[in-house]
Amino acid sequence: MNVVLCGMMGCGKTTVARALAGLTGMECADTDEEVAKEHGRIADIFARDGEERFRTLERQAVRRVAARDGIVIATGGGCVLDAANVAELKKNGRIIFLRASLQTLAARLEGDTERPLLSGGVQKRIAELLPARTPAYMAAADFVVDTDGLAPGDIAVRILELCGIKNNGN
């Protein structure tokens, strides 16, 4: 079984995935990192080829990582908006929605210049994207973990409890 983390950019998916991997000894994969490893910076893909091309590359990365077993997968913020991605991830995984407030997300993402969907102002874009994406995150999720005010390690322990996975104490 895989543990799949979804949620808005800035909610802590990559950081929590690494914490989970450390606690369990599971391998960790990040769909955005998989795409970037093969095709270059995500911001460059968006600028050069557009969002649609990025989403195609993301679907390919999801298929590859979801086919593995016993790993923690951090997804990109828009990954579970695609029903095909959700279906692939659910075949062998539990999806956890890491929910964070607008204020938390804006604070974490302030000054971030690597995320193409934030152009036009962090606060404004998060305020637009969060309500539009939350229903998809909720629909995809097997579990929801509220992350505001919690450290990544505490979030990871909560996920282990929800999924019934042993904490190896690493």
Secondary structure as GFF3:
##gff-version 3
##sequence-region A 1 170
A	DSSP	beta_strand	2	6	.	.	.	ID=ss1
A	DSSP	alpha_helix	13	24	.	.	.	ID=ss2
A	DSSP	beta_strand	27	30	.	.	.	ID=ss3
A	DSSP	alpha_helix	31	39	.	.	.	ID=ss4
A	DSSP	alpha_helix	42	49	.	.	.	ID=ss5
A	DSSP	alpha_helix	51	66	.	.	.	ID=ss6
A	DSSP	beta_strand	71	74	.	.	.	ID=ss7
A	DSSP	three_ten_helix	79	81	.	.	.	ID=ss8
A	DSSP	alpha_helix	83	91	.	.	.	ID=ss9
A	DSSP	beta_strand	93	99	.	.	.	ID=ss10
A	DSSP	alpha_helix	102	109	.	.	.	ID=ss11
A	DSSP	three_ten_helix	116	118	.	.	.	ID=ss12
A	DSSP	alpha_helix	122	140	.	.	.	ID=ss13
A	DSSP	beta_strand	143	146	.	.	.	ID=ss14
A	DSSP	alpha_helix	152	163	.	.	.	ID=ss15
###
